[in-house]
Each structure stands twice: as structure tokens, then as C-alpha cells.
Amino acid sequence: DMAVRHYTLDINLSTPGKMLGKSLQKLLPGLLSIFHEQELSETIHDTNGHGYLATFVGKNGRLVVLRVHSHGLVTIDLQCHEDDNIAQLDNVSDQKLPVLVRGAKVDRYWPTADGRLVEYDIDEVVYEEDSAYQNIKILHSRQYGNILVLDGDVNLAESDLAYTQAITGNGRENYAGKEVLILGGGDGGILAELVKQKPKMVTMKVIDGCKMYMRRTCGNTLDKLRGDCYQILIEDCVPLLKKYVQEGRTFDYVINDLTAIPISTSPEEDSMWEFLRLILDLSVRVLHPKGKYFTQGNSVNLKEALSLYEEQLGRLSCPVDFRKEVVCVPSYLEQWVFYTAWKK
């Protein structure tokens, strides 16, 4: 493993202006002595009067960038190989961020929907496949169990029962004897929860790797394509929905677990919004007059995207009312919005 560790340290001198020079005179000798002891060669760069900038390079490829900003903030960036010993830097600053590990065999960094970087305790890739539709990874987390990642987005972890409960109504619905259509839901979590209530029939699609590596989520429901009260279809949902519309078939519940609301705020231009509108319209058209439509939204912080989605709900060929609910999904590390819609 040729991973590189990236350390970032911040020191706030809190003495901008004329006092900055005196503070630097106290700080720099100690820092420079550490770098010189590590046999790092120093290059000072011209900042045209805007603070201080120096780089230090070692024979083993170790790199340090020392930057003193005019307002008194000192930033130190150090890159070295995983087996490098940099213990001397441990006590330089209290404002030391956890080390970034770059280029490791298992990527542990995933962005939240609203653009914050999160480090997961990922220690193993247990499954990876490129399907006809997407890249599928299942990663193991010591805290969250196995995590399903689709095209680089954290989709669901074995810890995320809160997600499954939210997208099925949080215990407010009675599915016994009902006809249910699940769009997506390939991890099997929704199906596993619904079959406990003995619905009349659940129809859904599936992701192959989940039946082997997401057992805590799906149980044994994905082991066969048909059970007493469910059937799993390996086909695209859009032609299927159009067929149901033509046949006049309706469902008591339609649960859309295909994708989150697009982050893009240009619904007239983005193809994902076009796909979302199509699924929305077809789903409501196959909904029983007293049926309900459930779907995930996105991060509670993406207020503009959520507002645009609610506008789309108001433009359907069949008018609907809706409500939304905010739920904390453990592995997402952010609050997530879920929607319920029904015909007016």
C-alpha cells in the first residue's frame, strides 16, 4: 500500500499587524529546527509582502509547506508516506486536523449531499461491480456495517433502518393485504420490512451483490425472485410503469427508492430532473385513488433543490397533496428529507 498521509496544522497567532513580526520571531525558530532535524531542505518564496511562505523537501519525498498569513494564521501542510515518523510535529499545534490518507487501497472519504467531506471507518471493499446502469460498491465500516455505494454516493448501510422506516411511512401505514410497487430498493431493505406485514403483493427490482453482502438489511428476501407475497423484476422501471398505466393497473402504495432529488437547480436543463418528473407522473398515475406515494428527498440543507422538487409535485398531470418529514440516517451523517404524496 503506497498511501500518503497528509497532515494539516493550524496555529493562530492572534497578533496581526505590527505585532505579527515579534510573534513569528518566537514561533519560527522552533518550527525550523524541527524541519532541519528531519533533513528537509528549505526554499523561501517571495510573497510580495503578504506574509511568509516556505517549502521544505526531504530525500524520502517528504514535503512541508509553511505559510504565515498576514492576519496571523500559520498553516502547515505535510505530506509523507504512511510509515514515516513525524512524532515531533504532534505537539506543535492544538489545532491539528485528523490526518488525511490519500491513495489508499480503500477510499474512506465521501462527500455529504451538501458538499462536506466525511471520513468513514472503511476497512474493506467487500464487493464491486460495474452493472449496465451504475458502479456498485459494498464497503465495510466498523461502525455502520456494510455500506452500499452507487456511482460514488453512499446509498444505504446495514445500520440505516431509520431510512427504510421513513420511506415506508414510519409505522403509520398498514400494508397487510395491500398491493405495493417498489421502484429501486435494490438493497432489499424495504422489501424485508414490508413482507413482515403480509402484503398482498410487492413488486420490485434488485441489486445482485446485496443478497450476499447486505444480509442485515435484506434478510433472505432476495434469495429468490418470487415469494408468497412478493415478486422481483429484473427490468427497467420506466417501460414497466408505462405498461401498468396502459393496463389501468393501480397500487395501494408506490415507494420510489430510485434516486435522491438532483442537487442541480436547473430543472429545465438537467436530464435527472426530466427523469424524476417522468417517474413522478407515471407513479401517481398507477396510484390507487386512496393510495400513497413515498420517496426520499435529499439533505435538509439543500433547500433550493427541495423547493424545486415541491414545485414539480405541483405540476403533475394528476394533482397531489404532500407532506415531508426529516429523519437522521446514521451513515449519511446528515438530516434527510422524505416525502409522502397522495391524490387530491
JOZIMO-V329400 format. One line per field, one symbol per residue. ss: DSSP state (H for helix, E for strand, - for the rest). phi: phi as a letter, one per 20 degrees, with the letter a starting at -180 (. if undefined). burial: b if it has 16 or more other ideal C-beta (glycine too) atoms within 10 Angstrom, else e. Layout:
ss=???
phi=???
burial=???
//
This chain:
ss=---EEEEEEEEE------HHHHHHHHHHHHHHHHHHH---EEEEE------EEEEEE-----EEEEEE----EEEEEEEEE-----HHH-----EE---EEE------EEE-----EEE--EEEEEEEEE----EEEEEEE---EEEEEE--EEEEE---HHHHHH------------EEEEEE----HHHHHHHHH---EEEE-----HHHH-HHHH-------E---EEE----HHHHHHHHHHH---EEEEEEE-------------HHHHHHHHHHHHHHH-EEEEEEEEEEEEE---HHHHHHHHHHH------EEEEEEEEEEHHH-EEEEEEEEEE-
phi=.efdedeccccdflcfmfffgffffeeggffffffffeleedcedfdlndmcbbdccdfenfccddcdefeoeddcdcdbfgefdcgfegdfbfedfgfeddnffdfddcfffeneecdeefcaeeabbdefdaedccdedfedmfdecdlndfdadfeeggffffedolmeddegmeecddenmffnffgfffffelffaddbdbdgfffedcffeemdfefcfbcfcbcddebfffgffffffffmfccfbddedfbfggfgdcffdefffffffffgfffffeeggdecddbedagffefffffffffffedffdfcdbccbdceegfflbfcecdccbff
burial=eeebbbbbbebebeeeeeebeebbeeeeeebeebbeebebeeeeeeeeeebbebbbeeeeebebebbbbeebbbbbebbbeeebebeebeebbeebeeebbeeeeebeebeebeeeeeebebeeeebeeeeeebebbbbbbeebbbbbbbeeebbbbbbbbbbbbbbbbeeebebeebbbbbbbbbbbbbbbbbbebebeebbbbbbebbbebbbebbbebbeeeebebbebeeeebeebbeebeeeeebbbbbbbbbbbbbeeeebeeeeebeebbebbbbbbbbbbeebbbbbbbbbbbbeebbebbeeebeebeeebeeeeeebebebbebebbbbbbbbe
//
